[in-house]
């Protein structure tokens, strides 16, 4: 018989409201629950994105709906917009079993498992097709196994986040164009390495503070996928978007191994299928949004879209940097990625 289990104390949220959300979110059913007696295994599924972002409308919510229609007794509750804390804190909570499932970028995870950061290296992949070719390879299966062993977190699949581009109040076509600019990068080892690899001067600013920092002149520019640039209302404080495509953004759909082992084999299969079956639809939503927004900017003039970027120079500079800076497992992973791209 399945009974509801109580997980360890969370201590994630900074406010009472967030604390209440976490308490209500966390805790599924006891190991082996299969829903046959009518009990429901409730799992929390967290992320950092607004409700209208493709990772929610075409991602997490699609997963929740699919499992709701299934008869395995698994119910997903989605907690978007960093309700359960910022990325780094949430990953630790997934590892401890306090949050069941999450969507995390490789760079955020690299603070706990450095090797995986190479997935976010600048110009590691040429585009989403190359990304998913690698994700479906034996090399990635090995990475998943090592990450599980070291962190207690299982990777279910990878979703496309969008090509990352730079915004500023001037074009950025070559590494020289970064001179004198304070560019915001996320505060993670891999993103800061990307900045150095590309020739930019990085300034770490919290995601939630990017608009204000640009408005106040604390930073001069930043980098993000097109849908995120729009979500943050950056056209109000930035005049140019340069389509550098310097990173194929991706996120890993992850689950606590404690939670995973508490599910029956049938439930595990259902959760895995719901996540993996969502990959293509989520990607299409992101790509459709990218194309629509860029065309909107071009037609309205809301942002100047800079397309004549010297990508070859950026790419060769980045590759030389990472081959010099990466060591051991991270270098091996990076070289495996490059080998896949050239095959």
HELIX and SHEET records of a PDB file:
HELIX    1   1 UNK A   16  UNK A   25  1                                  10    
HELIX    2   2 UNK A   54  UNK A   55  1                                   2    
HELIX    3   3 UNK A   56  UNK A   60  3                                   5    
HELIX    4   4 UNK A   61  UNK A   69  1                                   9    
HELIX    5   5 UNK A   87  UNK A   96  1                                  10    
HELIX    6   6 UNK A  106  UNK A  109  1                                   4    
HELIX    7   7 UNK A  114  UNK A  120  5                                   7    
HELIX    8   8 UNK A  128  UNK A  135  1                                   8    
HELIX    9   9 UNK A  138  UNK A  151  1                                  14    
HELIX   10  10 UNK A  175  UNK A  178  5                                   4    
HELIX   11  11 UNK A  189  UNK A  198  1                                  10    
HELIX   12  12 UNK A  207  UNK A  209  5                                   3    
HELIX   13  13 UNK A  210  UNK A  216  1                                   7    
HELIX   14  14 UNK A  226  UNK A  231  1                                   6    
HELIX   15  15 UNK A  234  UNK A  236  5                                   3    
HELIX   16  16 UNK A  257  UNK A  262  1                                   6    
HELIX   17  17 UNK A  265  UNK A  277  1                                  13    
HELIX   18  18 UNK A  279  UNK A  300  1                                  22    
HELIX   19  19 UNK A  311  UNK A  325  1                                  15    
HELIX   20  20 UNK A  328  UNK A  342  1                                  15    
SHEET    1   A 8 UNK A  74  UNK A  79  0                                        
SHEET    2   A 8 UNK A  41  UNK A  46  1                                        
SHEET    3   A 8 UNK A 101  UNK A 105  1                                        
SHEET    4   A 8 UNK A 240  UNK A 256 -1                                        
SHEET    5   A 8 UNK A 153  UNK A 168 -1                                        
SHEET    6   A 8 UNK A 221  UNK A 225 -1                                        
SHEET    7   A 8 UNK A 182  UNK A 185  1                                        
SHEET    8   A 8 UNK A 201  UNK A 204  1                                        
SHEET    1   B 5 UNK A  74  UNK A  79  0                                        
SHEET    2   B 5 UNK A  41  UNK A  46  1                                        
SHEET    3   B 5 UNK A 101  UNK A 105  1                                        
SHEET    4   B 5 UNK A 240  UNK A 256 -1                                        
SHEET    5   B 5 UNK A 304  UNK A 306  1                                        
END                                                                             
